[in-house]
């Protein structure tokens, strides 16, 4: 005779599809608030048909990302990837963001010296020069331009080139390649060709750095890790590829969304114009509000994990939603309000725990300089099309703006 399994012992049925879409680009999906109130750790169905869990409360997300019993290893069968292709390619290439210690620790230690606060501050003159040059180029145009092409993407790409030490003569090629590889409209052949060109360029630069190292991230990786044998050539290409993709996409999205928000809220733009000292706090608040990399913390529980909001069984995938955490009213009063005077803004836009974004110091500086220079030098900046015609990227891992025509 078979003993029936109590219902309480069965896994909860998924009651939501994930990802959920934003209805406002400056706020998380409306369903997050409903899930947070009714079932803060909820079971969902992914586009692959697999089931996983999402955490929507600040307390739960913070606890989850600091728990040593969760794995970021994309090779896990239950890893909550959004597509089968993402899972298969990730398992094959193993980007260091999707690995655990000791591999993740090894890669992070290699990169850490180039992403300190001191190193970021030393980049300020170079980043300021990039912003000024881009605005000069933009203002030289006679008609409306796409803000993404002329400023947001050009800015983030140029900063990555400075960080890596990519020569100025390769800049336009680099911008074109990353624009194609990061666009949702690119075909598979176009993307393959773009990435092939990118890795060919990096390989050539690696050989040049072997003979003539400079004061840049690529030289440091070649000199300190590739030549001594701590890193293979393919591993180096993977690390640089992740650095390029993560830095370019996230900074482009932050600059674009922040600018759009300020254009739509002229009183906030005026506040920053009247008091430039508010800018650092404004950047933190804009990071919190937009939370562009909401679903990046995808993990797998290696043991039963009891969170304040619910239990995640061992072997199940779980995603700690950064936008859910950053809009939790238990931590942020009136979370949808953009408040540049918000006290104790302990947002998690860059994640939390051992996988917290290593490039956050550079990102903060870059976004701050991009916005300050734009506000100061182009006071008449405005959208060249109705707000409803702005094109977003709702299905990307990093939420952002696809196209944004502006004039002045």
Secondary structure as UniProt FT lines:
FT   HELIX           7..9
FT   STRAND          16..17
FT   TURN            25..26
FT   HELIX           31..38
FT   STRAND          41..45
FT   TURN            47..48
FT   STRAND          51..55
FT   HELIX           58..66
FT   TURN            68..69
FT   STRAND          70..71
FT   TURN            74..75
FT   TURN            77..78
FT   HELIX           84..93
FT   HELIX           96..98
FT   TURN            101..102
FT   HELIX           103..112
FT   TURN            113..114
FT   HELIX           117..122
FT   HELIX           124..139
FT   STRAND          145..146
FT   HELIX           148..152
FT   HELIX           153..164
FT   HELIX           168..170
FT   HELIX           171..181
FT   TURN            184..185
FT   HELIX           188..211
FT   HELIX           217..221
FT   HELIX           222..226
FT   TURN            227..229
FT   HELIX           233..264
FT   HELIX           266..274
FT   HELIX           276..278
FT   HELIX           279..290
FT   TURN            292..295
FT   STRAND          298..301
FT   STRAND          305..307
FT   TURN            308..309
FT   STRAND          310..312
FT   TURN            314..315
FT   STRAND          317..320
FT   HELIX           322..326
FT   TURN            329..331
FT   TURN            333..336
FT   TURN            340..341
FT   TURN            349..350
FT   HELIX           353..355
FT   TURN            358..359
FT   HELIX           360..377
FT   TURN            379..380
FT   STRAND          382..383
FT   HELIX           387..389
FT   STRAND          391..392
FT   TURN            394..395
FT   STRAND          401..403
FT   STRAND          405..407
//
